[in-house]
Amino acid sequence: MIPEESRFESDPEELVELPPTLPDGWEIATPDAGDRFTVARLTHLLRAHESAGRGWAGAGVDDVLLEVSEASLRTRENVVVRDPEGEIQAWGSVHDRAGGRMLFVHVVARDLDERLGRACSDVLVEWAVGQARAVGAARGLETQQIDTGAFADDERQHRWLAAQGFTMVRTWWQMSRPVAPEESELVPDPAEWDGRDVTFRLVRRTGDGMPEEQDLREVHEVLESAFTDHFNSHEETFEEFLHRLRLEPGHRWHHWWLAELTDGPEPQPVGALIGEVSPSSNGPDSSYVSYIGVLESARGRGVAKGLLHTIIADAAARGRDSVGLEVDADSPTGASELYLGLGWETRYVTQSWHRDVPVVEAD
């Protein structure tokens, strides 16, 4: 269930003592999402972080608001480090993602020298560790995982995370595939089409245009079951799942598909794909595969390939020029071979870094 109130500690000063390596006048605070200058500064820091880590920036204001807006604060909390002039030089965000898994955004200004930058990083990590204990205690856990990411080429981030007890645990390929206009005919109709004993269709809508709850629950159940044996899988309730995805800037109900086996007395949901739109400021938008999962019992029957063909055809019909996705470079399912065979190529590489935090400190 989504909590009525955040599980996090809202006062950063309850969790952090500024290290002596930060000069006098530096302070920690909670960012004001209603202040456009704050949002603009956080966007600048995030874009600079991306440019340094992978060579180009893609984040925008909506990505920042996803973390700091009031609508997000039931499952997220944020902190900033300000210099004596009041300029934000570092930003941390934590997300109560699922039971036992807390995501951590870690951004430090790129023009700070090593000493100041490392001191800011230490503040963000100390705060995140305190938040891990708070959310872990609220969930009744003994250990809370902090899960943060880094670009594969960001040596500064790697150095600082390793010094703070994080371990690099996984590599991810961020892939993209071009879309040609004629690929709109890749499937008969992206809204619904029949393959061999499989029907691919959008989630159904009710009279008011909202999706049917039963279809949404089936998408959730398929994905939960399909990812049970995947790396770092943590159970997420239906309410948590729906709340999180509806907040995503690219969320669209007409990008949710189900695949159902039809060779029995009743259609059986066995696959699901959740897509998003990735807006572009200087060209056609793109589509993005947020999730694709197929039940183990139905693998090898063309379900994943059919779902991918569906989102490609949908993207082409909408005039989009590419479809992106993320894949576990070490996945035992062979997903990367499927994507490569269908035309996806790796644009850049990211990493997962983890630290397990005991919820109750040892005496």
C-alpha positions in Angstrom: 0.0 0.0 0.0 1.1 3.6 -0.6 1.5 5.2 2.9 -0.7 8.1 3.8 2.5 9.9 4.9 6.1 9.5 3.8 8.2 7.0 5.6 11.2 9.3 5.3 12.6 11.9 7.8 11.7 15.3 6.4 14.2 17.3 8.4 17.7 16.8 6.9 19.4 18.2 10.0 18.1 15.2 12.0 20.2 13.0 9.8 23.3 14.9 8.8 26.2 16.8 10.4 28.1 18.9 8.0 31.7 17.5 7.7 34.6 19.7 8.7 35.8 19.6 5.1 33.0 21.9 4.1 33.8 25.6 4.8 31.8 27.8 7.1 28.6 29.0 5.7 27.6 25.9 3.8 24.3 24.3 4.8 21.8 21.6 4.0 18.1 22.2 3.3 15.0 20.8 1.6 14.5 22.2 -1.9 11.5 24.2 -2.6 9.8 22.6 -5.6 7.6 25.7 -6.0 10.5 28.0 -6.6 11.3 28.1 -10.3 14.9 29.2 -9.7 15.5 26.0 -7.5 14.0 23.8 -10.2 16.1 25.5 -12.8 19.3 25.0 -10.8 18.5 21.3 -10.1 17.8 20.8 -13.8 21.2 22.5 -14.6 23.0 20.2 -12.1 21.4 17.1 -13.5 22.1 18.0 -17.1 25.8 18.7 -16.3 25.9 15.4 -14.5 24.6 13.6 -17.6 27.0 15.5 -19.9 30.0 14.6 -17.8 29.0 11.0 -17.5 27.9 10.1 -21.0 28.7 13.0 -23.2 25.3 14.6 -23.6 22.3 15.8 -21.5 18.7 14.6 -21.9 17.0 15.5 -18.6 14.5 18.4 -18.4 12.4 20.1 -15.8 9.8 17.3 -15.8 12.5 14.8 -14.7 13.4 17.1 -11.7 9.7 17.6 -10.8 9.3 13.8 -10.8 11.6 13.8 -7.8 10.7 17.0 -5.9 7.1 17.9 -6.7 4.5 17.6 -3.9 2.7 14.8 -5.8 5.9 12.7 -5.4 6.6 13.3 -1.7 4.6 10.3 -0.3 7.3 8.1 -1.6 10.3 10.5 -2.1 12.4 12.9 -0.1 15.1 15.4 -1.2 18.0 17.3 0.2 20.3 20.0 -1.2 23.7 21.4 -0.1 24.0 25.2 -0.5 27.2 27.3 -0.5 27.5 30.6 1.5 25.9 32.5 -1.5 22.9 30.2 -1.4 23.7 28.4 -4.6 22.8 24.7 -4.7 26.0 22.7 -5.2 24.6 19.2 -4.6 21.3 17.4 -4.7 20.2 14.1 -3.3 16.8 12.3 -3.7 15.6 9.0 -2.3 12.7 7.0 -3.5 10.9 4.3 -1.4 10.7 2.1 -4.5 9.6 -1.2 -3.0 10.0 -3.3 0.2 13.8 -3.4 0.9 14.8 -1.3 -2.1 15.5 2.5 -1.9 16.6 4.4 -4.9 19.1 7.2 -4.5 19.9 10.1 -6.9 23.3 11.6 -6.2 24.3 14.7 -8.1 27.2 17.1 -7.3 28.2 20.2 -9.2 30.8 19.4 -11.8 32.8 22.6 -11.3 33.7 22.0 -7.7 37.2 20.9 -6.9 37.8 17.3 -5.6 37.8 18.3 -1.9 34.6 20.3 -1.9 32.9 17.9 -4.3 33.8 14.9 -2.1 32.6 16.7 1.0 29.2 17.3 -0.7 29.0 13.7 -1.8 29.7 12.6 1.8 26.8 14.7 3.0 24.4 13.2 0.4 25.4 9.7 1.3 25.2 10.3 5.1 21.7 11.7 4.6 20.7 8.7 2.4 22.0 6.2 5.0 19.8 8.0 7.6 16.8 7.8 5.2 17.5 4.1 4.6 17.2 3.5 8.3 14.1 5.6 8.6 12.2 3.9 5.7 13.6 0.4 6.7 12.3 0.9 10.2 8.9 2.0 9.0 8.7 -1.1 6.8 9.8 -3.4 9.7 13.0 -4.5 7.9 16.4 -5.5 9.4 18.4 -4.3 6.3 17.6 -1.6 3.8 19.3 -1.6 0.4 20.4 1.7 -1.2 20.4 1.4 -5.0 22.1 4.2 -6.9 23.3 4.5 -10.5 26.3 5.7 -12.4 27.3 6.1 -16.0 30.0 3.5 -16.9 32.5 6.3 -17.8 31.9 8.5 -14.7 35.1 7.8 -12.8 34.4 10.5 -10.2 31.1 9.0 -9.3 32.7 5.5 -9.1 35.5 6.8 -6.8 33.2 8.5 -4.4 30.6 5.7 -4.2 33.3 3.1 -3.6 34.8 5.2 -0.8 31.4 5.3 0.9 30.9 1.6 0.9 28.9 1.1 -2.3 29.7 -1.9 -4.6 29.1 -2.0 -8.3 26.8 -4.9 -8.8 25.3 -4.7 -12.4 25.8 -3.3 -15.8 23.0 -2.1 -18.1 22.9 -1.4 -21.8 20.8 1.6 -22.7 19.7 0.7 -26.2 17.9 2.4 -29.1 16.4 1.3 -32.4 15.5 3.6 -35.3 11.9 3.5 -36.6 11.0 3.8 -40.3 7.5 5.1 -41.3 6.7 1.9 -43.2 7.1 -0.1 -40.0 3.6 1.1 -39.0 2.6 -2.1 -41.0 4.8 -4.4 -38.9 1.6 -5.6 -37.2 -2.0 -5.3 -38.5 -3.1 -2.9 -35.7 -1.1 -1.9 -32.6 -4.3 -1.6 -30.7 -5.1 -5.3 -31.1 -3.9 -8.1 -33.4 -3.7 -11.8 -33.4 -0.6 -13.9 -33.7 -0.3 -17.7 -33.5 -2.4 -18.5 -30.5 -1.6 -15.1 -29.0 -3.6 -11.9 -29.0 -1.7 -8.6 -28.4 -3.9 -5.7 -27.3 -4.0 -2.4 -25.4 -5.4 -2.4 -21.9 -9.2 -1.9 -22.2 -10.9 1.4 -21.3 -14.0 2.1 -19.3 -16.7 4.5 -20.4 -14.9 7.5 -18.8 -11.7 6.7 -20.7 -9.8 5.3 -17.8 -8.2 1.8 -18.1 -10.0 -1.2 -16.6 -8.6 -2.1 -13.2 -8.6 -5.8 -14.0 -6.4 -5.2 -17.0 -4.0 -3.1 -14.9 -3.9 -5.8 -12.3 -3.1 -8.4 -14.9 -0.2 -6.3 -16.3 1.1 -5.9 -12.7 0.8 -9.7 -12.0 2.5 -10.7 -15.2 5.4 -8.3 -14.6 5.8 -9.3 -11.0 5.8 -13.0 -11.9 8.1 -12.5 -15.0 10.7 -10.7 -13.0 10.7 -12.9 -9.8 14.0 -14.6 -10.9 15.6 -11.4 -12.2 18.4 -9.4 -10.6 17.4 -7.4 -7.6 13.7 -8.2 -7.9 11.7 -6.7 -4.9 8.0 -7.2 -4.6 6.0 -4.1 -5.3 2.3 -3.9 -4.4 -0.3 -3.0 -7.1 -0.9 0.4 -5.4 2.8 1.2 -5.3 3.3 0.1 -8.9 0.4 2.2 -10.2 1.3 5.3 -8.2 4.9 5.2 -9.3 4.2 4.8 -13.0 1.4 7.4 -13.2 3.9 10.0 -12.0 6.4 9.3 -14.8 6.5 12.3 -17.2 6.2 10.0 -20.2 3.2 8.0 -18.9 0.4 7.3 -21.4 -2.4 4.7 -20.9 -2.4 4.0 -24.6 1.2 2.6 -24.2 0.2 -0.4 -22.0 -0.2 -3.7 -23.8 -1.2 -7.2 -22.7 -0.4 -10.5 -24.5 -2.9 -13.3 -24.0 -2.6 -17.0 -25.0 -5.8 -18.0 -26.8 -5.3 -21.7 -27.2 -7.4 -22.6 -24.1 -11.0 -22.1 -23.0 -10.2 -18.6 -21.7 -7.6 -16.0 -22.7 -4.6 -16.3 -20.4 -2.4 -13.2 -19.8 1.2 -14.2 -20.3 3.0 -11.0 -21.4 2.9 -7.3 -20.8 4.7 -4.2 -22.2 4.5 -0.7 -20.7 5.8 2.0 -22.9 6.3 5.7 -22.5 6.8 8.7 -24.8 10.2 10.4 -24.7 9.6 14.0 -25.9 12.3 15.7 -28.0 13.0 19.4 -28.1 14.5 19.3 -31.6 12.8 16.6 -33.6 10.3 13.7 -33.5 9.5 12.2 -30.1 10.6 8.7 -29.3 8.9 5.7 -27.6 10.5 3.9 -24.6 10.0 0.4 -23.3 9.7 0.9 -19.5 8.9 -2.8 -18.9 8.5 -5.9 -21.0 7.9 -9.3 -19.3 6.7 -12.8 -20.4 5.8 -15.6 -18.0 8.3 -18.4 -18.0 5.7 -20.9 -19.1 5.1 -18.9 -22.3 8.6 -18.1 -23.3 9.7 -19.3 -26.7 6.3 -18.7 -28.3 7.1 -15.3 -29.8 5.3 -13.3 -27.2 8.2 -10.9 -26.4 8.9 -10.4 -30.2 5.2 -9.7 -30.8 5.1 -7.1 -28.1 8.2 -5.4 -29.4 6.8 -5.4 -33.0 3.7 -3.8 -31.5 5.4 -0.8 -29.9 7.6 -0.3 -33.0 4.5 -0.2 -35.2 2.8 2.1 -32.8 5.8 4.4 -32.7 5.9 4.5 -36.6 2.2 5.3 -36.8 2.7 8.2 -34.4 5.6 9.6 -36.5 8.3 8.8 -33.9 11.8 8.1 -35.0 13.1 5.6 -32.4 12.3 3.2 -29.6 14.6 2.9 -26.6 14.9 0.4 -23.8 17.3 -0.8 -21.0 18.6 -4.4 -20.7 20.6 -6.2 -18.1 23.9 -6.9 -19.7 24.2 -10.1 -17.6 20.6 -11.3 -18.0 20.4 -15.1 -18.2 17.1 -14.8 -20.3 18.9 -14.0 -23.6 16.9 -10.7 -23.9 19.9 -8.8 -25.2 20.2 -11.3 -28.2 16.5 -10.7 -29.0 17.0 -6.9 -29.0 20.1 -7.0 -31.1 18.4 -9.3 -33.6 15.5 -6.8 -33.9 17.8 -3.8 -34.6 18.6 -2.3 -31.2 22.1 -1.0 -30.5 23.7 0.2 -27.3 24.0 4.0 -27.0 25.6 4.1 -23.6 26.2 2.0 -20.5 25.1 2.5 -16.9 25.8 0.7 -13.7 24.0 -0.2 -10.4 25.8 0.4 -7.2 24.4 -1.0 -3.9 25.0 -0.5 -0.2 23.1 -2.5 2.4 22.3 -0.5 5.6 21.4 -2.2 8.9 18.2 -0.6 10.1 19.3 -0.7 13.7 22.9 0.2 14.4 25.0 -2.3 16.3 25.9 -1.4 19.9 
